[in-house]
Amino acid sequence: MPKPSFLSDLQKIQAKPLRIKAYRVIALNLPPLSLEGSLRFGGRYNPPYQFGAIYCGECEATCWAEIEKKAEGPILQKRFSVVALRLHLQKVLDLCDPEVLSRLKLKQTDLVHPTDHAMTRLIAENARDAGFEAILAPASTGSGQILAVFSDRLNEKSSMTLVKPRRSRTA
């Protein structure tokens, strides 16, 4: 089966640096930067058992909406924790940029299919091979943006750190 033509164009896309505070929802029994869930079950931008991704949202609401869409309904939120991450990345593939989508001959609808992740996983595999550290993409819910970080591909100038929660001033 021939590879889609956009894959050869991926090498020509200018990587974008990104500094952002992002949020992640993760099962209570897992460390905040664990890849276990994405490795086992896969996600939109990673095939199961091939490589993991740390999925983040630009806000907590985006994270919860993404999880509930994948679960096809409400989830018991007390089984999860929300962590904030400070990300300084050097090489991000920005699939929210209309110019990038145009150069790759993709449409936003190619990226948000509710069940078919073949295209987005193919993009991710090739983006990782091309040296991208993360993919910034539209949320599948139609509102907001998500970031899939390939923590095993971080450049030496990149970082991903937990933001310590603020303590309450009340005793």
MIDOSE-1310 file (N, C-alpha, C; in nm, 2 decimals, decimal comma, always signed):
residues 171
mpkp	+0,08/-0,12/+0,00/+0,00/+0,00/+0,00/+0,09/+0,12/+0,00; +0,07/+0,21/-0,10/+0,16/+0,33/-0,10/+0,12/+0,43/+0,01; +0,23/+0,50/+0,06/+0,21/+0,60/+0,16/+0,14/+0,72/+0,10; +0,05/+0,78/+0,18/-0,01/+0,91/+0,14/+0,09/+1,01/+0,10
sfls	+0,06/+1,09/+0,00/+0,16/+1,19/-0,05/+0,20/+1,29/+0,05; +0,12/+1,32/+0,15/+0,15/+1,43/+0,24/+0,27/+1,39/+0,33; +0,30/+1,26/+0,34/+0,41/+1,22/+0,42/+0,55/+1,27/+0,37; +0,57/+1,28/+0,24/+0,69/+1,33/+0,19/+0,70/+1,48/+0,22
dlqk	+0,59/+1,55/+0,23/+0,58/+1,69/+0,26/+0,61/+1,72/+0,40; +0,59/+1,63/+0,49/+0,61/+1,64/+0,63/+0,75/+1,69/+0,67; +0,85/+1,64/+0,59/+0,99/+1,68/+0,61/+1,01/+1,83/+0,59; +0,93/+1,89/+0,50/+0,95/+2,03/+0,46/+0,87/+2,12/+0,55
iqak	+0,79/+2,07/+0,65/+0,72/+2,16/+0,74/+0,81/+2,22/+0,84; +0,80/+2,35/+0,86/+0,88/+2,42/+0,96/+0,82/+2,39/+1,10; +0,91/+2,34/+1,18/+0,87/+2,31/+1,32/+0,85/+2,44/+1,40; +0,76/+2,43/+1,49/+0,72/+2,55/+1,57/+0,77/+2,53/+1,71
plri	+0,84/+2,62/+1,77/+0,86/+2,61/+1,92/+0,74/+2,65/+1,99; +0,72/+2,59/+2,11/+0,60/+2,62/+2,19/+0,63/+2,62/+2,34; +0,59/+2,73/+2,40/+0,60/+2,74/+2,55/+0,45/+2,76/+2,59; +0,41/+2,66/+2,68/+0,27/+2,66/+2,72/+0,25/+2,59/+2,85
kayr	+0,15/+2,64/+2,92/+0,11/+2,56/+3,04/-0,01/+2,48/+2,99; +0,00/+2,35/+3,01/-0,11/+2,26/+2,96/-0,15/+2,18/+3,08; -0,27/+2,11/+3,06/-0,33/+2,03/+3,16/-0,34/+1,88/+3,11; -0,33/+1,79/+3,21/-0,34/+1,65/+3,18/-0,43/+1,58/+3,28
vial	-0,52/+1,50/+3,23/-0,60/+1,42/+3,32/-0,54/+1,28/+3,31; -0,52/+1,22/+3,43/-0,46/+1,09/+3,43/-0,52/+1,01/+3,55; -0,52/+0,87/+3,53/-0,58/+0,79/+3,63/-0,50/+0,80/+3,76; -0,57/+0,80/+3,87/-0,51/+0,82/+4,00/-0,39/+0,72/+4,03
nlpp	-0,40/+0,60/+3,98/-0,30/+0,50/+4,01/-0,17/+0,52/+3,93; -0,16/+0,62/+3,84/-0,05/+0,64/+3,75/+0,03/+0,76/+3,79; +0,16/+0,76/+3,77/+0,24/+0,88/+3,79/+0,20/+0,99/+3,68; +0,21/+1,12/+3,72/+0,16/+1,22/+3,63/+0,22/+1,22/+3,48
lsle	+0,34/+1,17/+3,47/+0,40/+1,17/+3,33/+0,41/+1,03/+3,27; +0,33/+0,94/+3,32/+0,32/+0,80/+3,28/+0,28/+0,79/+3,13; +0,34/+0,70/+3,06/+0,29/+0,67/+2,92/+0,21/+0,54/+2,92; +0,19/+0,48/+3,04/+0,13/+0,35/+3,04/-0,01/+0,34/+2,97
gslr	-0,10/+0,43/+3,00/-0,23/+0,43/+2,93/-0,22/+0,44/+2,78; -0,15/+0,53/+2,73/-0,14/+0,55/+2,59/-0,07/+0,44/+2,52; +0,04/+0,38/+2,59/+0,10/+0,26/+2,53/+0,01/+0,15/+2,52; -0,07/+0,12/+2,62/-0,16/+0,01/+2,62/-0,28/+0,02/+2,53
fggr	-0,34/+0,14/+2,53/-0,47/+0,16/+2,46/-0,45/+0,24/+2,33; -0,34/+0,31/+2,32/-0,33/+0,39/+2,20/-0,41/+0,52/+2,22; -0,40/+0,61/+2,12/-0,47/+0,73/+2,12/-0,48/+0,78/+1,98; -0,53/+0,90/+1,96/-0,54/+0,95/+1,83/-0,41/+0,97/+1,76
ynpp	-0,31/+1,00/+1,84/-0,17/+1,02/+1,78/-0,07/+0,92/+1,83; -0,11/+0,80/+1,87/-0,02/+0,70/+1,89/-0,09/+0,56/+1,88; -0,03/+0,47/+1,81/-0,08/+0,33/+1,80/-0,05/+0,26/+1,93; -0,14/+0,17/+1,97/-0,11/+0,09/+2,09/+0,02/+0,01/+2,07
yqfg	+0,09/-0,01/+2,18/+0,21/-0,09/+2,19/+0,33/-0,05/+2,09; +0,32/+0,07/+2,03/+0,43/+0,11/+1,94/+0,51/+0,22/+2,01; +0,44/+0,32/+2,06/+0,51/+0,43/+2,13/+0,40/+0,51/+2,21; +0,44/+0,57/+2,31/+0,34/+0,64/+2,40/+0,34/+0,79/+2,36
aiyc	+0,24/+0,86/+2,42/+0,23/+1,00/+2,40/+0,16/+1,05/+2,53; +0,21/+1,17/+2,57/+0,15/+1,24/+2,69/+0,05/+1,34/+2,63; -0,08/+1,31/+2,65/-0,19/+1,40/+2,59/-0,22/+1,51/+2,69; -0,23/+1,63/+2,64/-0,26/+1,75/+2,72/-0,36/+1,83/+2,65
gece	-0,43/+1,91/+2,73/-0,52/+2,01/+2,67/-0,48/+2,15/+2,71; -0,53/+2,25/+2,64/-0,50/+2,39/+2,67/-0,57/+2,43/+2,80; -0,67/+2,36/+2,84/-0,74/+2,38/+2,96/-0,80/+2,25/+3,02; -0,84/+2,25/+3,14/-0,89/+2,13/+3,20/-1,02/+2,09/+3,13
atcw	-1,11/+2,18/+3,09/-1,23/+2,15/+3,03/-1,21/+2,07/+2,90; -1,11/+2,11/+2,82/-1,07/+2,04/+2,70/-1,03/+1,89/+2,73; -0,95/+1,87/+2,83/-0,91/+1,74/+2,87/-1,03/+1,65/+2,91; -1,12/+1,70/+2,99/-1,24/+1,62/+3,03/-1,33/+1,59/+2,91
aeie	-1,35/+1,69/+2,83/-1,43/+1,67/+2,71/-1,37/+1,56/+2,62; -1,24/+1,56/+2,60/-1,18/+1,46/+2,51/-1,19/+1,32/+2,57; -1,17/+1,31/+2,70/-1,19/+1,18/+2,77/-1,33/+1,13/+2,76; -1,42/+1,22/+2,78/-1,56/+1,17/+2,78/-1,61/+1,14/+2,64
kkae	-1,55/+1,20/+2,54/-1,58/+1,17/+2,40/-1,53/+1,03/+2,37; -1,40/+1,00/+2,41/-1,34/+0,87/+2,39/-1,42/+0,76/+2,46; -1,46/+0,79/+2,58/-1,54/+0,70/+2,67/-1,69/+0,69/+2,62; -1,73/+0,77/+2,53/-1,86/+0,78/+2,48/-1,96/+0,81/+2,59
gpil	-1,92/+0,90/+2,68/-2,02/+0,94/+2,79/-1,94/+0,98/+2,91; -2,02/+1,03/+3,01/-1,96/+1,08/+3,13/-1,87/+0,97/+3,20; -1,77/+1,02/+3,27/-1,68/+0,93/+3,35/-1,68/+0,97/+3,49; -1,64/+0,89/+3,58/-1,63/+0,91/+3,72/-1,50/+0,99/+3,75
qkrf	-1,51/+1,12/+3,75/-1,39/+1,21/+3,76/-1,31/+1,19/+3,88; -1,37/+1,14/+3,99/-1,29/+1,12/+4,11/-1,18/+1,01/+4,10; -1,19/+0,93/+3,99/-1,09/+0,83/+3,96/-0,96/+0,88/+3,89; -0,96/+1,01/+3,86/-0,86/+1,07/+3,79/-0,80/+1,19/+3,87
svva	-0,68/+1,24/+3,83/-0,63/+1,36/+3,88/-0,60/+1,45/+3,76; -0,60/+1,58/+3,79/-0,56/+1,68/+3,69/-0,43/+1,74/+3,73; -0,33/+1,74/+3,64/-0,20/+1,80/+3,66/-0,17/+1,90/+3,56; -0,10/+2,00/+3,60/-0,06/+2,11/+3,51/+0,09/+2,09/+3,48
lrlh	+0,12/+2,11/+3,35/+0,25/+2,09/+3,30/+0,30/+2,22/+3,24; +0,43/+2,25/+3,26/+0,49/+2,36/+3,19/+0,58/+2,30/+3,08; +0,54/+2,33/+2,95/+0,61/+2,27/+2,84/+0,69/+2,37/+2,76; +0,81/+2,34/+2,74/+0,90/+2,42/+2,66/+0,95/+2,33/+2,55
lqkv	+0,89/+2,34/+2,43/+0,92/+2,24/+2,32/+0,98/+2,32/+2,21; +1,08/+2,25/+2,14/+1,15/+2,32/+2,03/+1,09/+2,28/+1,89; +1,03/+2,16/+1,88/+0,99/+2,11/+1,75/+0,85/+2,05/+1,75; +0,75/+2,14/+1,73/+0,61/+2,09/+1,73/+0,55/+2,10/+1,59
ldlc	+0,48/+2,00/+1,56/+0,40/+2,00/+1,43/+0,27/+2,06/+1,46; +0,24/+2,18/+1,41/+0,12/+2,25/+1,44/+0,01/+2,22/+1,34; -0,08/+2,12/+1,37/-0,19/+2,09/+1,28/-0,31/+2,18/+1,30; -0,30/+2,28/+1,38/-0,40/+2,38/+1,40/-0,38/+2,50/+1,30
dpev	-0,26/+2,50/+1,24/-0,22/+2,61/+1,15/-0,28/+2,57/+1,01; -0,37/+2,65/+0,95/-0,43/+2,63/+0,82/-0,32/+2,61/+0,71; -0,22/+2,69/+0,72/-0,11/+2,68/+0,62/-0,04/+2,54/+0,62; -0,02/+2,49/+0,74/+0,04/+2,35/+0,76/-0,05/+2,25/+0,70
lsrl	-0,18/+2,26/+0,74/-0,28/+2,16/+0,68/-0,28/+2,17/+0,53; -0,28/+2,29/+0,48/-0,28/+2,31/+0,33/-0,16/+2,24/+0,26; -0,04/+2,26/+0,32/+0,08/+2,21/+0,27/+0,08/+2,05/+0,27; +0,01/+2,00/+0,37/+0,00/+1,85/+0,39/-0,12/+1,80/+0,32
klkq	-0,20/+1,88/+0,25/-0,32/+1,84/+0,18/-0,42/+1,77/+0,28; -0,43/+1,83/+0,40/-0,52/+1,77/+0,50/-0,63/+1,87/+0,53; -0,74/+1,82/+0,58/-0,85/+1,91/+0,63/-0,86/+1,88/+0,78; -0,92/+1,97/+0,85/-0,93/+1,95/+1,00/-1,02/+1,83/+1,02
tdlv	-1,12/+1,80/+0,94/-1,20/+1,68/+0,96/-1,12/+1,55/+0,95; -1,01/+1,55/+0,88/-0,92/+1,44/+0,87/-0,86/+1,40/+1,01; -0,86/+1,50/+1,10/-0,79/+1,49/+1,23/-0,88/+1,46/+1,34; -1,01/+1,46/+1,32/-1,10/+1,45/+1,44/-1,21/+1,34/+1,43
hptd	-1,18/+1,25/+1,34/-1,28/+1,14/+1,33/-1,30/+1,07/+1,46; -1,42/+1,04/+1,51/-1,44/+0,99/+1,64/-1,39/+0,85/+1,66; -1,38/+0,76/+1,56/-1,33/+0,63/+1,58/-1,21/+0,58/+1,50; -1,20/+0,64/+1,38/-1,09/+0,60/+1,29/-0,97/+0,69/+1,31
hamt	-0,87/+0,63/+1,37/-0,75/+0,70/+1,40/-0,63/+0,66/+1,30; -0,66/+0,59/+1,20/-0,55/+0,55/+1,11/-0,47/+0,66/+1,05; -0,54/+0,77/+1,01/-0,47/+0,88/+0,95/-0,38/+0,95/+1,05; -0,44/+0,98/+1,17/-0,37/+1,06/+1,27/-0,25/+0,98/+1,33
rlia	-0,27/+0,85/+1,34/-0,16/+0,77/+1,38/-0,05/+0,76/+1,28; -0,08/+0,76/+1,16/+0,02/+0,76/+1,05/+0,09/+0,89/+1,05; +0,02/+1,00/+1,07/+0,09/+1,13/+1,08/+0,18/+1,13/+1,20; +0,14/+1,08/+1,31/+0,22/+1,08/+1,43/+0,35/+0,99/+1,41
enar	+0,34/+0,88/+1,36/+0,45/+0,79/+1,33/+0,56/+0,86/+1,25; +0,51/+0,93/+1,14/+0,60/+0,99/+1,05/+0,65/+1,12/+1,11; +0,57/+1,19/+1,19/+0,62/+1,31/+1,25/+0,73/+1,28/+1,35; +0,71/+1,17/+1,43/+0,82/+1,13/+1,53/+0,95/+1,10/+1,45
dagf	+0,93/+1,02/+1,34/+1,05/+0,98/+1,26/+1,12/+1,11/+1,20; +1,04/+1,21/+1,17/+1,10/+1,34/+1,12/+1,16/+1,43/+1,23; +1,15/+1,38/+1,35/+1,21/+1,46/+1,46/+1,12/+1,55/+1,54; +0,99/+1,55/+1,51/+0,90/+1,63/+1,59/+0,88/+1,58/+1,73
eail	+0,88/+1,67/+1,83/+0,86/+1,63/+1,97/+0,72/+1,62/+2,01; +0,63/+1,68/+1,93/+0,49/+1,69/+1,97/+0,40/+1,73/+1,85; +0,28/+1,70/+1,87/+0,18/+1,75/+1,77/+0,07/+1,83/+1,84; +0,05/+1,95/+1,79/-0,06/+2,04/+1,84/-0,17/+2,02/+1,74
apas	-0,29/+1,98/+1,79/-0,40/+1,95/+1,70/-0,53/+2,00/+1,76; -0,63/+2,01/+1,67/-0,76/+2,05/+1,72/-0,82/+1,94/+1,80; -0,89/+1,98/+1,91/-0,96/+1,88/+1,99/-1,06/+1,81/+1,91; -1,08/+1,68/+1,94/-1,18/+1,60/+1,86/-1,32/+1,65/+1,89
tgsg	-1,34/+1,72/+2,00/-1,47/+1,77/+2,04/-1,51/+1,90/+1,96; -1,42/+1,95/+1,89/-1,45/+2,07/+1,81/-1,42/+2,20/+1,88; -1,38/+2,19/+2,01/-1,35/+2,31/+2,09/-1,22/+2,29/+2,16; -1,13/+2,38/+2,13/-1,00/+2,38/+2,19/-0,89/+2,30/+2,11
qila	-0,78/+2,29/+2,18/-0,66/+2,23/+2,12/-0,60/+2,12/+2,21; -0,54/+2,02/+2,16/-0,47/+1,92/+2,24/-0,33/+1,92/+2,19; -0,25/+1,86/+2,28/-0,11/+1,84/+2,24/-0,07/+1,70/+2,28; -0,01/+1,63/+2,18/+0,04/+1,49/+2,20/+0,19/+1,51/+2,21
vfsd	+0,25/+1,48/+2,32/+0,39/+1,50/+2,34/+0,46/+1,36/+2,34; +0,56/+1,35/+2,25/+0,64/+1,23/+2,24/+0,76/+1,25/+2,33; +0,74/+1,21/+2,46/+0,85/+1,24/+2,56/+0,98/+1,18/+2,53; +0,98/+1,07/+2,46/+1,10/+1,00/+2,42/+1,18/+1,07/+2,31
rlne	+1,12/+1,17/+2,26/+1,18/+1,25/+2,14/+1,22/+1,39/+2,18; +1,21/+1,42/+2,31/+1,24/+1,56/+2,35/+1,38/+1,60/+2,32; +1,40/+1,71/+2,27/+1,53/+1,77/+2,24/+1,60/+1,81/+2,37; +1,73/+1,83/+2,37/+1,80/+1,86/+2,50/+1,76/+2,00/+2,55
kssm	+1,71/+2,09/+2,46/+1,67/+2,22/+2,50/+1,52/+2,23/+2,54; +1,45/+2,12/+2,53/+1,31/+2,11/+2,56/+1,29/+2,06/+2,70; +1,18/+2,09/+2,76/+1,15/+2,04/+2,90/+1,00/+2,03/+2,92; +0,97/+1,94/+3,01/+0,83/+1,91/+3,05/+0,84/+1,90/+3,20
tlvk	+0,78/+1,99/+3,27/+0,78/+1,99/+3,42/+0,65/+2,01/+3,48; +0,63/+1,94/+3,59/+0,50/+1,95/+3,66/+0,50/+2,09/+3,73; +0,38/+2,15/+3,73/+0,36/+2,27/+3,80/+0,30/+2,23/+3,93; +0,37/+2,27/+4,04/+0,33/+2,24/+4,17/+0,19/+2,31/+4,20
prrs	+0,10/+2,23/+4,26/-0,03/+2,29/+4,29/-0,01/+2,40/+4,40; -0,09/+2,50/+4,39/-0,08/+2,61/+4,50/-0,15/+2,56/+4,62; -0,09/+2,60/+4,74/-0,15/+2,56/+4,87/-0,25/+2,67/+4,90; -0,35/+2,62/+4,97/-0,46/+2,71/+5,01/-0,40/+2,80/+5,12
rta	-0,44/+2,93/+5,13/-0,39/+3,02/+5,23/-0,48/+3,01/+5,36; -0,58/+2,93/+5,35/-0,66/+2,91/+5,47/-0,61/+2,80/+5,55; -0,62/+2,81/+5,68/-0,56/+2,70/+5,77/-0,66/+2,58/+5,78
